[in-house]
Amino acid sequence: MQDIASACVKCAKCIQGCTTYQIHRDEVHSPRGFLELIKSVEIAQQEEFLDTCFLCTHCVSACPIGLPIDFAIMQSRRGSKQGILKRFYFFLLRHRKIMDFVFLFLSFLPPCVFKQKKVGVIFKIPFKHQTFLQKYKNYQSKKYSRKVAIFIGCLANYNYSETGDALLKILDSLEIEALIPKQECCSAPALFSGDFDTSLKLIKKNIIYFEKIIDEVEAILIPEATCASVIIKDWQRVLEYYQEEEYLQKLKLIQHKFFLTSVFFAMHTDLRKKMIQTKQKITYHDPCHACKSLKIKTPPRELLQHYDLVELEDSESCCGFGGITLQVKKHDLVKKVGEKKIDKILKTNAEIVSAECSACHAQIATLLAEKKSKVVFKHPLELIAQTLKKE
């Protein structure tokens, strides 16, 4: 962490696109300001400022020497005091059966319970009576010559299972067999909040699960930009941090088979030939972990060409979800960033806004509802599934 902070040459290329700096407009709320705090200030003093970082990774993509500034900030959060809510949530992440029960209970609460304006987006996310993994626990796909596995992600599992439904429909249309193996959270919430120990436990469990089936499948599809970024990039960084050589070797055997769904469908299938044209007007928001972290922009647009696709102004700017730390501690900041994105979405006059990320879904859909807008959010997979030719 200190080495990363000391390597910064203060060139300022990271500043202009920084999500936090766009709101505060001062040096201390900028990537190089964060690094200076990490280098010279006690952890207790760092929290006030470092907790305003959205981990959108703009600074990493803009840095001419590729400093992993985001990882330094994650490490700095290791010493932060975790509130009761976060400690309980990370306990749930480590115990999926208990989490299933708790989230099932939340699904029965009336929707008015968390409608107060001052609570964050995470308190307004809808829960399903049955998770995606429960719904397809004993799923038997039709047998085809090609076979892939699915890593669904927590939000698509617990809150937006229609994403997984659409993915299975698309795979069946392409005559690709689907396998849904046992899996845990990718560890993003814990990692971003500085709970590296929980992150390590989840990473190890997932590697064990997926190495068992890796030879059966040509790819492991992930419909979530954040999960894809964490799995493809951050798992290795955490294992290196703990010097887990055994699991680093295991990861190398499976890492190359993880794909964000849009990349796999655009590059390795003829999916575009199976869709019909529609005049429905849509716009596309680029999730931070897709466009900045994984450098993915073109594939989802290629797959959505059957719609009337209107480009969104500054599509790469962060939606403002920011994760648990920001949602709980800095709700006003989250809302300011999100409302800038909503204003740009409304200017397109699109009927639908799409993004390959359920965190973006939660943030954008909630803020659109607060503005009483008729614009709806749909995952790209849902939009693709709607335009598949009927066989």
N, C-alpha and C positions, 0 to 999 in steps of 0.2 A: 504494500500500500504506500509506504513512504518512498519506495523507489519510483513508483509511477508518478507520485506528486512531484518529486525532485526532477524528473525528466522533462516536465513541461517547460517549453521555452517562451511561453507567454506571447505567442504570435497572434492570438485573438481570432483565429479563423473559426473557432468553435462558438463564438459568442452570439453572432447575429441570429442564427437559427435555433438557439437554445430556448426551449419552451418556457423555462422559469424566467430567464432574462427578458423575454418579450413582455412579461407582466411587470416585473420589478424595476428593470432598467438601471440596475446598479451592479458594480463589480462583484460584490460579495455573493450575489445570486447568479453567478455565471460559472461555467465549468472551470476556468482557471482560478476563479475565486474559491470554488469548492476545494480544489487541489491545494490551494494555499492554506485553507483552514485545516485540512487533513494533516498538512505538514507541520503546522505550528501551534495549533490550539488543542486544548484538552477535549476529550470526547463529549463531556457534558455541555461544553460550550458550542460544539459543532452542531448538535442536533437541531437547534432552532433554524439553521440555514440549510444543512444538508438534507433535512426532511422535506424541503421544497423541491428537490430534484425529482423529475418525472421518469428518469431512466429511459428517456425516449431514444437514447443513443445517437442523437444528432452530433454531439461532440466527438464521439468515436469515429463516425464516418467522415467528419470534417477535418480531423486532426491529421496533419501532414506526416507525422511519424507513427500514427495508429495507436496512440496510447489507450489502453483499456480503462478510460476514466470511469465508466459505469461500474466496472468491477471494483475499483478503488473505493467508490462511494458505497457499494454493497458491503465491502469489508469494514468501512468506517461505522456502518450501522450495527455491527456485531456487538459493540459495547453499549448500544442504546437500551434503555429500559423498555421492556415490552409491557403494554397494558394488559389487563385481564382478558379483553376481547381477543387480542392478537394471540396471546398464549393459548387460549382455549381453541382458537381456530387452527393453530399449528399442531395442537394435540389431535384435533380431528383429522388433519392431513396425514398424520402418522397412523391413524386407526380408521380405515375406510368404512368398516361396518358400522362403527359408531356415527361417523359422519353421514352415512346413508340414513340412519335413523333420525338424527337431528334435522337433516334437511327435509326428510319426509314430514316431520312435525311442522316445519316452517311452511310447507306447501299447503297446509290446511288453515293457516292463519288468513283472516279476511284481508283483501288487498288494501284496505284503508288504514291498517295498523301503522305502516311506515310512510305515510304520505306527507308528513310534515316537511316543509320546505327546507329546514335547516339540517336535515340528515343527508348523508351522502348517497350517491347512486347505489352503492353496494347494499344498502338497506331497502332498496326498491326493486331489486332484481326478482323476477318471478321464479318460484320453485315448482318443479313438476311432482306429481303424485308418484311417478315411476321414473327412475333415471334411465338414461340410454343403455347403460351397462346391465341394468336389471331387466329391461325390456328385451334385450337381445342376449341374455345370459347363455341360453342354449341354442343360439342362432346357427342354423345349418344353411349355408348358401348353396345355390346350385353349383354343380361341379363344372368347372371350365378349365381350359388349358393354362390360363394365367391366374395367378393368385397373389393377393396382397393382404396385409394386416392393417388394422385401424388403431391409431392412438387417438382417442376422442377428445381428451382435455376436460377439465373439471366443469367449466361453464357450459360447454356443449353437452356434458353428461347430466348435470343437475338442473340447468336452467333453460337451455336452448336445444333440446334433443331433436328438434326438427332438422337441425344441421346434419346430424348423423343419419336420420331417416333419408334425407336427400342424397347423402353420399352413397348409401346402400342402393338406392334406386338407380343412381348413375352407374355404379359398378355393374349392376345386373344388366343394364342396357348395353354396356360395353362387353358383356360376357367375360367379366373378370370375377373370379371367386373371392369372397370376402371372409377374412378370419378376424374375430374379435377376441384377442387374448386377454388374460388377466393383466391388470395394469394399475398403477398408482398415479397420483398427481405428478406432473412433471417437475414440481418443486418450485415453480416460479414465485408464488406468494412468499414462501419462507426465505428463499434466496434474496429477493429484492428487499426484504425487510431486515436482512442480516442474520437470519437464523440458519447459519451454514450447517449446523449439526442435523437439523431436520432435513435440509436439502440433501445432504450426503446419504442419509438413510433411504430417502425416496429414490434417489438416483440408483443406488445399489439394488434396491428391490426391482426397479424397472429393468435394469440391465439383465438381472437373473431371469425375469419373465420373458424378455424378448430374445435372449440368446437361445432359449429353448425352441423357438419357432423360426429363427432367422433363416434356416436353410429351406424352409417350406415356401417362403414368399419372395417375390422379386422386389417388393418395396413395402415400407410401413408409412401409411398416409396420415398426415396430421392436418385437420381442417382449421387449425388455430395458429396465427402468426407468432404469438407470444410463446406458445408451447414449442413450436418448431424452432424458434431462435434459441430457447433455453436448451433444448435437446441437442441441436446441431452444434452450438457454440459453448454454452455455459456448463454443460455436464463435464466436459473435458477440463474446463478451468477449475471447477470445484474439486475434481479428482486430483488434479495437479497440486492444488492448494494443500490438500491433505496427504499428498504423496502416496496415493493409492495405486501403486503400479499394477497390481493384479487386475483391478477393475478398469484401469486405462487400457490394458491389453484386450480385455473383454469388449470394451466400448469400440475399439478400432474395428472389431469384427462385425459390428452391427450399424455403426454410425452412418456409413455410406448409403444405407437403405432407407433412411428417414427422408421424407419429402413433404413439403407443403403441398396440399392437394392440387392447387392450381398449376404448380410446376409439373407435377407428374402427369396431369391430364393434358396440359398443353404440349408437353414434350414427348410423351410416351404413349399417347392414344390418339385415335381419330374422333374424339368427342365432338369437335366442331361440326362434323358432317352429320351428326345425329340430332341437331337442333333446328327448330323452325324459327323463321323471322317473326318478330313482334314489334309493334310501334310504341310499346310502353317506354316512357322516358325514365332513364335511371342516371345516377351519378355514382362515382366511385371514390371512396376515401382510402388512401394508402396507410395501413397500420404501420406504426413506427418500427415494429420488430420485423416487418416484411421489407419495407423499402429502405430503411436505414441499416438495420442489422444484417439482413440476409440479401440485400440488394435485389429484391424482387418487385418489379413494377409491371412488366409487360404481360406475363402469363394470365393474370385474372382479366385483364382488358381484352386479350385475344379470345377468351372464353365467353365474354359478355358482348361480343360484337353483334349478336343476334337481337340485341335490344337497341333502342335509340340512346346511345351512351353519350352523355354530356360531361365534358371534363370539368372537374371541380377546381376552383381557384385555390392555389396553394394546397394541393391535395396531400402533400407530404407532412403538413403541419400536424402536430399531435392533437388528438381529440380531447385530451385532458383527463383520461381515466386515472392514470397514475398509480394504481394499486392501493393496497390496504392502508399503507402509511399516510398517503395524501388524502385518501377518502375519509379517514377517521380524524386526522389532525388538521388538515388544511382544506376544508370543504370550500371555503370562499375562493381559494386559488384554483381548485379543480373546476369550479363553475365558471370563473372568468375565462379560462382557457377553452372550456367546452363551448361557451356561448359564441366565441369567435368562430369556431368551426360551424356551429349551427347557422349563423348568419350567412356564411358562404354556401352552405347546402341549400338554404332557402332561395338564394339568388339564382340558382340553376333552374328553378321551376320544375325540378324532377319530381316524379311520383314516388320514387324509391331511391334510397341511398344504401349502398352496399359496401362491405369491407370483410376481408377474410380474417376476422378476429371478433370473438364474442365479448371481449372487454370493451372494444369500440362499440359493439352492439349495445351493451348495457349503458354506456355513457351517452351515446347519440340518441338512442330511442327514448331514454328518460328525459333528456333535455328537450327533445322535440315534443314530447307529451306535455311538458310543463308550459310550452308555448302554444299548446293546443293546435299544433300543426297536423295536417293530414298526410304529411310525408311519412312513409313507413320504412323500417330497416329490414333488409333481407340479406342473409349470407349469400355469397356467389353461388354456392352449391344449391341453395333453394331456387335461385333464379334459373340456373341451368336445368335443374330437374323439371321445372315448369314448362320448359320449351323443348323437351325431348320428343322426338317423333314417336307417335303411337305405332307399335308394331302389330 
